[in-house]
Amino acid sequence: MAGEIVEKVVRFIVSEIVESPEDVQVDLLEDGPDEVVAEVKTAKTDMGRVIGRRGRVARAIRTLAQAAGDEEGLKANVEFLD
């Protein structure tokens, strides 16, 4: 499956940040032949931790997802959903 590494990396990082890792949900969507989008959902109380101050944590997660996507020859993006 395309994007498997991206999904695993994003799920691991987000699960380590939040207080309720059992509520973390990562859905992978194909957004073209060489592009995937990881949609991240967490408990409402944990979303602030995942986004971080001024979006720094979210930016770091996106950077790591892009690096994981490079391993698979894909462009990867991460969206954080309420």
Buried (B, 14 or more C-beta within 10 A) or exposed (E): EBBEBBBEBBBBBBBEBBEEBEBBEBEBEEBEEEBBBBBBBBBEEBBEBBBBEEEEBBEEBBEBBBEBBEEBEBBBBBEBEE
